[in-house]
Amino acid sequence: MTFPWHLYLMAFIYFIAGLNHFRSPRMYQKIIPDYFSNPKLLNVISGIAEIILGIGLVIPMLSVYAAWGIIGLLIAVFPTHIYMYSNPKVRMGLPKWVLLLRMPLQLVLIYWAYQYT
């Protein structure tokens, strides 16, 4: 069975994004809302999840589960987008309109992952 290149692209994106949690941990910890405790641990967990899910997408036995996992992860990290939009200290210099556009982009990413469930 062959997988479309879109699936490999998605797997690559999540794998690299997961690695980036360890390359630039402070950037990710900064955007975790204050009401969550232990941002360091949450960053590690989300980074590991992205790496595992990215790998799982290209393993036929696991790809459906990985796609569902990505959907769950995208829903779980959505509060970071609201937090960045509403808190000027964590915007990373991005204009509000860019941060606002990121929110519906999450729906596009969820739809993309859903294509492989």
N, CA, C and O atoms as a GROMACS GRO file, in nm:
protein
  468
    1MET      N    1   0.084  -0.118   0.000
    1MET     CA    2   0.000   0.000   0.000
    1MET      C    3   0.088   0.124   0.000
    1MET      O    4   0.182   0.134   0.080
    2THR      N    5   0.061   0.217  -0.087
    2THR     CA    6   0.137   0.340  -0.091
    2THR      C    7   0.054   0.453  -0.032
    2THR      O    8  -0.069   0.455  -0.041
    3PHE      N    9   0.124   0.547   0.029
    3PHE     CA   10   0.058   0.662   0.089
    3PHE      C   11   0.082   0.783   0.001
    3PHE      O   12   0.188   0.796  -0.061
    4PRO      N   13  -0.016   0.872  -0.005
    4PRO     CA   14   0.003   0.994  -0.083
    4PRO      C   15   0.111   1.083  -0.020
    4PRO      O   16   0.136   1.078   0.100
    5TRP      N   17   0.172   1.164  -0.104
    5TRP     CA   18   0.279   1.252  -0.056
    5TRP      C   19   0.228   1.348   0.050
    5TRP      O   20   0.305   1.394   0.134
    6HIS      N   21   0.097   1.380   0.048
    6HIS     CA   22   0.040   1.469   0.149
    6HIS      C   23   0.058   1.413   0.289
    6HIS      O   24   0.083   1.487   0.385
    7LEU      N   25   0.044   1.281   0.300
    7LEU     CA   26   0.060   1.218   0.430
    7LEU      C   27   0.204   1.227   0.478
    7LEU      O   28   0.230   1.255   0.595
    8TYR      N   29   0.298   1.204   0.386
    8TYR     CA   30   0.439   1.216   0.423
    8TYR      C   31   0.475   1.359   0.460
    8TYR      O   32   0.556   1.382   0.550
    9LEU      N   33   0.415   1.455   0.390
    9LEU     CA   34   0.439   1.595   0.423
    9LEU      C   35   0.387   1.626   0.563
    9LEU      O   36   0.455   1.690   0.643
   10MET      N   37   0.266   1.579   0.593
   10MET     CA   38   0.211   1.602   0.726
   10MET      C   39   0.299   1.536   0.832
   10MET      O   40   0.327   1.597   0.936
   11ALA      N   41   0.342   1.415   0.808
   11ALA     CA   42   0.427   1.344   0.902
   11ALA      C   43   0.557   1.422   0.925
   11ALA      O   44   0.602   1.436   1.039
   12PHE      N   45   0.617   1.470   0.819
   12PHE     CA   46   0.741   1.548   0.830
   12PHE      C   47   0.720   1.675   0.911
   12PHE      O   48   0.802   1.709   0.997
   13ILE      N   49   0.610   1.746   0.885
   13ILE     CA   50   0.582   1.871   0.956
   13ILE      C   51   0.569   1.845   1.106
   13ILE      O   52   0.628   1.918   1.186
   14TYR      N   53   0.495   1.743   1.144
   14TYR     CA   54   0.477   1.716   1.287
   14TYR      C   55   0.605   1.665   1.351
   14TYR      O   56   0.634   1.698   1.466
   15PHE      N   57   0.680   1.586   1.279
   15PHE     CA   58   0.806   1.536   1.332
   15PHE      C   59   0.903   1.652   1.359
   15PHE      O   60   0.961   1.661   1.467
   16ILE      N   61   0.918   1.740   1.262
   16ILE     CA   62   1.007   1.856   1.278
   16ILE      C   63   0.955   1.951   1.386
   16ILE      O   64   1.033   2.003   1.466
   17ALA      N   65   0.824   1.973   1.388
   17ALA     CA   66   0.767   2.059   1.493
   17ALA      C   67   0.794   2.000   1.630
   17ALA      O   68   0.824   2.074   1.724
   18GLY      N   69   0.784   1.869   1.643
   18GLY     CA   70   0.813   1.804   1.771
   18GLY      C   71   0.957   1.822   1.811
   18GLY      O   72   0.986   1.850   1.928
   19LEU      N   73   1.048   1.805   1.718
   19LEU     CA   74   1.190   1.826   1.748
   19LEU      C   75   1.216   1.970   1.791
   19LEU      O   76   1.300   1.996   1.878
   20ASN      N   77   1.144   2.063   1.731
   20ASN     CA   78   1.164   2.204   1.762
   20ASN      C   79   1.127   2.237   1.907
   20ASN      O   80   1.178   2.334   1.963
   21HIS      N   81   1.040   2.157   1.967
   21HIS     CA   82   1.007   2.178   2.109
   21HIS      C   83   1.131   2.160   2.197
   21HIS      O   84   1.139   2.218   2.305
   22PHE      N   85   1.227   2.082   2.150
   22PHE     CA   86   1.349   2.057   2.227
   22PHE      C   87   1.462   2.151   2.184
   22PHE      O   88   1.555   2.177   2.261
   23ARG      N   89   1.454   2.200   2.062
   23ARG     CA   90   1.554   2.294   2.012
   23ARG      C   91   1.530   2.434   2.068
   23ARG      O   92   1.625   2.506   2.098
   24SER      N   93   1.403   2.473   2.081
   24SER     CA   94   1.366   2.607   2.129
   24SER      C   95   1.259   2.596   2.239
   24SER      O   96   1.148   2.647   2.222
   25PRO      N   97   1.290   2.530   2.348
   25PRO     CA   98   1.186   2.506   2.448
   25PRO      C   99   1.127   2.632   2.509
   25PRO      O  100   1.007   2.636   2.537
   26ARG      N  101   1.208   2.735   2.531
   26ARG     CA  102   1.155   2.857   2.593
   26ARG      C  103   1.049   2.925   2.509
   26ARG      O  104   0.955   2.984   2.562
   27MET      N  105   1.063   2.916   2.377
   27MET     CA  106   0.963   2.976   2.289
   27MET      C  107   0.827   2.910   2.312
   27MET      O  108   0.725   2.978   2.320
   28TYR      N  109   0.826   2.778   2.322
   28TYR     CA  110   0.700   2.706   2.342
   28TYR      C  111   0.647   2.724   2.484
   28TYR      O  112   0.526   2.739   2.504
   29GLN      N  113   0.735   2.722   2.581
   29GLN     CA  114   0.692   2.739   2.720
   29GLN      C  115   0.627   2.876   2.742
   29GLN      O  116   0.534   2.890   2.821
   30LYS      N  117   0.678   2.974   2.671
   30LYS     CA  118   0.627   3.110   2.685
   30LYS      C  119   0.481   3.122   2.640
   30LYS      O  120   0.406   3.203   2.695
   31ILE      N  121   0.440   3.043   2.542
   31ILE     CA  122   0.304   3.056   2.488
   31ILE      C  123   0.204   2.962   2.556
   31ILE      O  124   0.087   2.959   2.519
   32ILE      N  125   0.249   2.886   2.655
   32ILE     CA  126   0.156   2.802   2.731
   32ILE      C  127   0.084   2.892   2.831
   32ILE      O  128   0.149   2.961   2.911
   33PRO      N  129  -0.049   2.893   2.828
   33PRO     CA  130  -0.124   2.983   2.918
   33PRO      C  131  -0.085   2.964   3.064
   33PRO      O  132  -0.052   2.854   3.109
   34ASP      N  133  -0.091   3.074   3.138
   34ASP     CA  134  -0.053   3.076   3.279
   34ASP      C  135  -0.134   2.979   3.365
   34ASP      O  136  -0.085   2.930   3.466
   35TYR      N  137  -0.257   2.952   3.324
   35TYR     CA  138  -0.341   2.866   3.408
   35TYR      C  139  -0.304   2.718   3.398
   35TYR      O  140  -0.362   2.636   3.469
   36PHE      N  141  -0.210   2.684   3.311
   36PHE     CA  142  -0.156   2.547   3.308
   36PHE      C  143  -0.030   2.544   3.393
   36PHE      O  144   0.057   2.630   3.381
   37SER      N  145  -0.021   2.444   3.478
   37SER     CA  146   0.100   2.432   3.559
   37SER      C  147   0.206   2.354   3.482
   37SER      O  148   0.175   2.276   3.392
   38ASN      N  149   0.329   2.376   3.519
   38ASN     CA  150   0.444   2.305   3.466
   38ASN      C  151   0.458   2.315   3.313
   38ASN      O  152   0.447   2.214   3.243
   39PRO      N  153   0.482   2.434   3.261
   39PRO     CA  154   0.498   2.451   3.116
   39PRO      C  155   0.614   2.370   3.058
   39PRO      O  156   0.609   2.329   2.942
   40LYS      N  157   0.719   2.348   3.138
   40LYS     CA  158   0.831   2.268   3.088
   40LYS      C  159   0.786   2.126   3.055
   40LYS      O  160   0.820   2.072   2.950
   41LEU      N  161   0.710   2.066   3.145
   41LEU     CA  162   0.661   1.931   3.123
   41LEU      C  163   0.563   1.927   3.007
   41LEU      O  164   0.569   1.836   2.924
   42LEU      N  165   0.473   2.024   3.000
   42LEU     CA  166   0.377   2.028   2.889
   42LEU      C  167   0.447   2.043   2.755
   42LEU      O  168   0.404   1.983   2.656
   43ASN      N  169   0.554   2.120   2.750
   43ASN     CA  170   0.631   2.135   2.628
   43ASN      C  171   0.694   2.001   2.588
   43ASN      O  172   0.688   1.962   2.471
   44VAL      N  173   0.753   1.932   2.684
   44VAL     CA  174   0.815   1.802   2.656
   44VAL      C  175   0.710   1.702   2.607
   44VAL      O  176   0.732   1.632   2.509
   45ILE      N  177   0.596   1.697   2.676
   45ILE     CA  178   0.491   1.603   2.638
   45ILE      C  179   0.440   1.632   2.497
   45ILE      O  180   0.424   1.540   2.416
   46SER      N  181   0.414   1.758   2.467
   46SER     CA  182   0.363   1.791   2.334
   46SER      C  183   0.468   1.768   2.226
   46SER      O  184   0.434   1.727   2.115
   47GLY      N  185   0.595   1.794   2.258
   47GLY     CA  186   0.701   1.767   2.160
   47GLY      C  187   0.714   1.618   2.131
   47GLY      O  188   0.723   1.578   2.015
   48ILE      N  189   0.714   1.537   2.236
   48ILE     CA  190   0.722   1.391   2.217
   48ILE      C  191   0.600   1.342   2.141
   48ILE      O  192   0.612   1.257   2.052
   49ALA      N  193   0.482   1.395   2.175
   49ALA     CA  194   0.360   1.354   2.105
   49ALA      C  195   0.369   1.385   1.956
   49ALA      O  196   0.332   1.302   1.874
   50GLU      N  197   0.417   1.503   1.921
   50GLU     CA  198   0.428   1.538   1.779
   50GLU      C  199   0.526   1.446   1.707
   50GLU      O  200   0.501   1.405   1.593
   51ILE      N  201   0.637   1.414   1.770
   51ILE     CA  202   0.735   1.325   1.708
   51ILE      C  203   0.674   1.186   1.687
   51ILE      O  204   0.683   1.129   1.578
   52ILE      N  205   0.613   1.132   1.791
   52ILE     CA  206   0.554   0.997   1.781
   52ILE      C  207   0.441   0.994   1.680
   52ILE      O  208   0.431   0.901   1.599
   53LEU      N  209   0.355   1.094   1.683
   53LEU     CA  210   0.243   1.098   1.589
   53LEU      C  211   0.291   1.116   1.445
   53LEU      O  212   0.236   1.056   1.353
   54GLY      N  213   0.394   1.198   1.426
   54GLY     CA  214   0.450   1.215   1.292
   54GLY      C  215   0.504   1.083   1.238
   54GLY      O  216   0.481   1.049   1.122
   55ILE      N  217   0.574   1.009   1.321
   55ILE     CA  218   0.626   0.877   1.280
   55ILE      C  219   0.509   0.781   1.257
   55ILE      O  220   0.508   0.707   1.160
   56GLY      N  221   0.412   0.784   1.348
   56GLY     CA  222   0.297   0.694   1.337
   56GLY      C  223   0.218   0.712   1.210
   56GLY      O  224   0.159   0.616   1.160
   57LEU      N  225   0.216   0.833   1.156
   57LEU     CA  226   0.141   0.857   1.032
   57LEU      C  227   0.192   0.773   0.916
   57LEU      O  228   0.113   0.735   0.829
   58VAL      N  229   0.320   0.743   0.913
   58VAL     CA  230   0.375   0.670   0.798
   58VAL      C  231   0.386   0.519   0.823
   58VAL      O  232   0.439   0.446   0.740
   59ILE      N  233   0.336   0.474   0.937
   59ILE     CA  234   0.332   0.330   0.966
   59ILE      C  235   0.188   0.286   0.942
   59ILE      O  236   0.099   0.323   1.018
   60PRO      N  237   0.165   0.205   0.838
   60PRO     CA  238   0.027   0.171   0.801
   60PRO      C  239  -0.061   0.122   0.916
   60PRO      O  240  -0.178   0.158   0.924
   61MET      N  241  -0.006   0.041   1.005
   61MET     CA  242  -0.085  -0.010   1.118
   61MET      C  243  -0.125   0.100   1.216
   61MET      O  244  -0.222   0.084   1.290
   62LEU      N  245  -0.052   0.208   1.216
   62LEU     CA  246  -0.073   0.314   1.315
   62LEU      C  247  -0.128   0.443   1.258
   62LEU      O  248  -0.167   0.532   1.333
   63SER      N  249  -0.132   0.455   1.127
   63SER     CA  250  -0.163   0.586   1.067
   63SER      C  251  -0.300   0.641   1.107
   63SER      O  252  -0.312   0.761   1.130
   64VAL      N  253  -0.400   0.557   1.116
   64VAL     CA  254  -0.533   0.605   1.154
   64VAL      C  255  -0.530   0.657   1.298
   64VAL      O  256  -0.586   0.762   1.328
   65TYR      N  257  -0.464   0.581   1.387
   65TYR     CA  258  -0.454   0.624   1.527
   65TYR      C  259  -0.373   0.753   1.539
   65TYR      O  260  -0.406   0.840   1.619
   66ALA      N  261  -0.267   0.763   1.460
   66ALA     CA  262  -0.184   0.883   1.464
   66ALA      C  263  -0.263   1.004   1.414
   66ALA      O  264  -0.251   1.113   1.470
   67ALA      N  265  -0.343   0.986   1.311
   67ALA     CA  266  -0.425   1.096   1.261
   67ALA      C  267  -0.524   1.142   1.368
   67ALA      O  268  -0.541   1.262   1.388
   68TRP      N  269  -0.588   1.049   1.437
   68TRP     CA  270  -0.677   1.086   1.546
   68TRP      C  271  -0.599   1.154   1.659
   68TRP      O  272  -0.647   1.249   1.720
   69GLY      N  273  -0.479   1.106   1.685
   69GLY     CA  274  -0.394   1.168   1.787
   69GLY      C  275  -0.361   1.312   1.752
   69GLY      O  276  -0.359   1.398   1.839
   70ILE      N  277  -0.333   1.337   1.626
   70ILE     CA  278  -0.304   1.473   1.581
   70ILE      C  279  -0.426   1.563   1.598
   70ILE      O  280  -0.414   1.678   1.641
   71ILE      N  281  -0.542   1.510   1.566
   71ILE     CA  282  -0.665   1.588   1.586
   71ILE      C  283  -0.679   1.624   1.735
   71ILE      O  284  -0.708   1.739   1.769
   72GLY      N  285  -0.658   1.526   1.820
   72GLY     CA  286  -0.666   1.553   1.964
   72GLY      C  287  -0.562   1.654   2.010
   72GLY      O  288  -0.590   1.741   2.092
   73LEU      N  289  -0.442   1.641   1.958
   73LEU     CA  290  -0.334   1.734   1.994
   73LEU      C  291  -0.366   1.876   1.949
   73LEU      O  292  -0.344   1.971   2.023
   74LEU      N  293  -0.417   1.889   1.828
   74LEU     CA  294  -0.452   2.023   1.778
   74LEU      C  295  -0.561   2.088   1.863
   74LEU      O  296  -0.559   2.209   1.886
   75ILE      N  297  -0.656   2.008   1.910
   75ILE     CA  298  -0.760   2.060   1.998
   75ILE      C  299  -0.699   2.098   2.133
   75ILE      O  300  -0.732   2.202   2.190
   76ALA      N  301  -0.610   2.013   2.184
   76ALA     CA  302  -0.549   2.037   2.315
   76ALA      C  303  -0.462   2.162   2.319
   76ALA      O  304  -0.457   2.230   2.421
   77VAL      N  305  -0.396   2.193   2.209
   77VAL     CA  306  -0.307   2.310   2.210
   77VAL      C  307  -0.377   2.439   2.164
   77VAL      O  308  -0.315   2.545   2.160
   78PHE      N  309  -0.503   2.430   2.132
   78PHE     CA  310  -0.575   2.549   2.086
   78PHE      C  311  -0.572   2.664   2.187
   78PHE      O  312  -0.565   2.780   2.145
   79PRO      N  313  -0.577   2.637   2.319
   79PRO     CA  314  -0.569   2.750   2.413
   79PRO      C  315  -0.443   2.836   2.395
   79PRO      O  316  -0.445   2.954   2.430
   80THR      N  317  -0.336   2.780   2.343
   80THR     CA  318  -0.217   2.863   2.321
   80THR      C  319  -0.244   2.973   2.218
   80THR      O  320  -0.189   3.082   2.229
   81HIS      N  321  -0.327   2.944   2.120
   81HIS     CA  322  -0.358   3.045   2.018
   81HIS      C  323  -0.440   3.159   2.077
   81HIS      O  324  -0.417   3.276   2.046
   82ILE      N  325  -0.535   3.124   2.160
   82ILE     CA  326  -0.616   3.227   2.226
   82ILE      C  327  -0.527   3.309   2.321
   82ILE      O  328  -0.538   3.432   2.327
   83TYR      N  329  -0.440   3.240   2.393
   83TYR     CA  330  -0.349   3.307   2.487
   83TYR      C  331  -0.257   3.404   2.414
   83TYR      O  332  -0.238   3.518   2.458
   84MET      N  333  -0.200   3.361   2.303
   84MET     CA  334  -0.112   3.449   2.226
   84MET      C  335  -0.188   3.570   2.173
   84MET      O  336  -0.137   3.682   2.173
   85TYR      N  337  -0.310   3.548   2.127
   85TYR     CA  338  -0.390   3.657   2.072
   85TYR      C  339  -0.426   3.759   2.180
   85TYR      O  340  -0.427   3.880   2.154
   86SER      N  341  -0.455   3.711   2.299
   86SER     CA  342  -0.505   3.800   2.403
   86SER      C  343  -0.397   3.857   2.496
   86SER      O  344  -0.426   3.945   2.577
   87ASN      N  345  -0.273   3.808   2.485
   87ASN     CA  346  -0.168   3.853   2.574
   87ASN      C  347  -0.051   3.912   2.494
   87ASN      O  348   0.025   3.837   2.434
   88PRO      N  349  -0.037   4.043   2.494
   88PRO     CA  350   0.070   4.107   2.415
   88PRO      C  351   0.211   4.060   2.452
   88PRO      O  352   0.301   4.067   2.368
   89LYS      N  353   0.232   4.014   2.574
   89LYS     CA  354   0.365   3.973   2.618
   89LYS      C  355   0.413   3.845   2.551
   89LYS      O  356   0.533   3.818   2.549
   90VAL      N  357   0.323   3.766   2.495
   90VAL     CA  358   0.362   3.637   2.438
   90VAL      C  359   0.338   3.629   2.287
   90VAL      O  360   0.338   3.520   2.229
   91ARG      N  361   0.318   3.740   2.224
   91ARG     CA  362   0.286   3.742   2.080
   91ARG      C  363   0.405   3.719   1.988
   91ARG      O  364   0.386   3.698   1.868
   92MET      N  365   0.524   3.722   2.041
   92MET     CA  366   0.645   3.701   1.961
   92MET      C  367   0.655   3.800   1.845
   92MET      O  368   0.710   3.769   1.740
   93GLY      N  369   0.602   3.921   1.867
   93GLY     CA  370   0.611   4.024   1.765
   93GLY      C  371   0.516   4.007   1.648
   93GLY      O  372   0.522   4.083   1.551
   94LEU      N  373   0.428   3.909   1.656
   94LEU     CA  374   0.333   3.886   1.546
   94LEU      C  375   0.215   3.981   1.557
   94LEU      O  376   0.166   4.007   1.668
   95PRO      N  377   0.169   4.033   1.444
   95PRO     CA  378   0.050   4.120   1.450
   95PRO      C  379  -0.074   4.039   1.489
   95PRO      O  380  -0.082   3.918   1.465
   96LYS      N  381  -0.171   4.108   1.549
   96LYS     CA  382  -0.292   4.040   1.594
   96LYS      C  383  -0.365   3.970   1.481
   96LYS      O  384  -0.423   3.864   1.503
   97TRP      N  385  -0.364   4.026   1.360
   97TRP     CA  386  -0.436   3.964   1.250
   97TRP      C  387  -0.376   3.828   1.214
   97TRP      O  388  -0.448   3.737   1.174
   98VAL      N  389  -0.244   3.814   1.227
   98VAL     CA  390  -0.179   3.685   1.200
   98VAL      C  391  -0.220   3.584   1.306
   98VAL      O  392  -0.252   3.469   1.276
   99LEU      N  393  -0.220   3.629   1.431
   99LEU     CA  394  -0.260   3.541   1.540
   99LEU      C  395  -0.407   3.501   1.528
   99LEU      O  396  -0.444   3.389   1.563
  100LEU      N  397  -0.489   3.591   1.479
  100LEU     CA  398  -0.631   3.559   1.458
  100LEU      C  399  -0.647   3.456   1.346
  100LEU      O  400  -0.730   3.366   1.356
  101LEU      N  401  -0.570   3.470   1.241
  101LEU     CA  402  -0.578   3.375   1.129
  101LEU      C  403  -0.530   3.235   1.168
  101LEU      O  404  -0.573   3.136   1.108
  102ARG      N  405  -0.443   3.227   1.267
  102ARG     CA  406  -0.394   3.096   1.311
  102ARG      C  407  -0.506   3.009   1.367
  102ARG      O  408  -0.500   2.886   1.360
  103MET      N  409  -0.607   3.073   1.424
  103MET     CA  410  -0.715   2.995   1.486
  103MET      C  411  -0.795   2.914   1.384
  103MET      O  412  -0.811   2.794   1.404
  104PRO      N  413  -0.845   2.974   1.276
  104PRO     CA  414  -0.914   2.890   1.177
  104PRO      C  415  -0.818   2.796   1.104
  104PRO      O  416  -0.860   2.692   1.052
  105LEU      N  417  -0.690   2.831   1.100
  105LEU     CA  418  -0.592   2.740   1.040
  105LEU      C  419  -0.592   2.606   1.114
  105LEU      O  420  -0.570   2.501   1.054
  106GLN      N  421  -0.617   2.610   1.246
  106GLN     CA  422  -0.625   2.486   1.323
  106GLN      C  423  -0.734   2.395   1.266
  106GLN      O  424  -0.717   2.274   1.260
  107LEU      N  425  -0.846   2.455   1.224
  107LEU     CA  426  -0.954   2.375   1.164
  107LEU      C  427  -0.909   2.310   1.034
  107LEU      O  428  -0.945   2.196   1.005
  108VAL      N  429  -0.831   2.383   0.956
  108VAL     CA  430  -0.778   2.327   0.831
  108VAL      C  431  -0.685   2.210   0.862
  108VAL      O  432  -0.690   2.107   0.795
  109LEU      N  433  -0.600   2.226   0.963
  109LEU     CA  434  -0.509   2.118   1.002
  109LEU      C  435  -0.585   1.998   1.056
  109LEU      O  436  -0.547   1.883   1.030
  110ILE      N  437  -0.691   2.023   1.131
  110ILE     CA  438  -0.775   1.913   1.180
  110ILE      C  439  -0.839   1.841   1.062
  110ILE      O  440  -0.842   1.718   1.059
  111TYR      N  441  -0.891   1.915   0.967
  111TYR     CA  442  -0.951   1.854   0.848
  111TYR      C  443  -0.848   1.771   0.770
  111TYR      O  444  -0.878   1.662   0.723
  112TRP      N  445  -0.727   1.824   0.758
  112TRP     CA  446  -0.621   1.753   0.688
  112TRP      C  447  -0.594   1.620   0.757
  112TRP      O  448  -0.585   1.516   0.691
  113ALA      N  449  -0.580   1.620   0.888
  113ALA     CA  450  -0.556   1.497   0.960
  113ALA      C  451  -0.675   1.402   0.948
  113ALA      O  452  -0.658   1.281   0.937
  114TYR      N  453  -0.795   1.457   0.950
  114TYR     CA  454  -0.916   1.374   0.941
  114TYR      C  455  -0.922   1.295   0.810
  114TYR      O  456  -0.984   1.190   0.804
  115GLN      N  457  -0.857   1.346   0.708
  115GLN     CA  458  -0.855   1.276   0.579
  115GLN      C  459  -0.790   1.139   0.589
  115GLN      O  460  -0.809   1.055   0.501
  116TYR      N  461  -0.714   1.114   0.695
  116TYR     CA  462  -0.640   0.988   0.710
  116TYR      C  463  -0.695   0.901   0.822
  116TYR      O  464  -0.629   0.807   0.866
  117THR      N  465  -0.818   0.933   0.869
  117THR     CA  466  -0.879   0.850   0.975
  117THR      C  467  -0.965   0.741   0.914
  117THR      O  468  -1.024   0.662   0.988
   0.00000   0.00000   0.00000
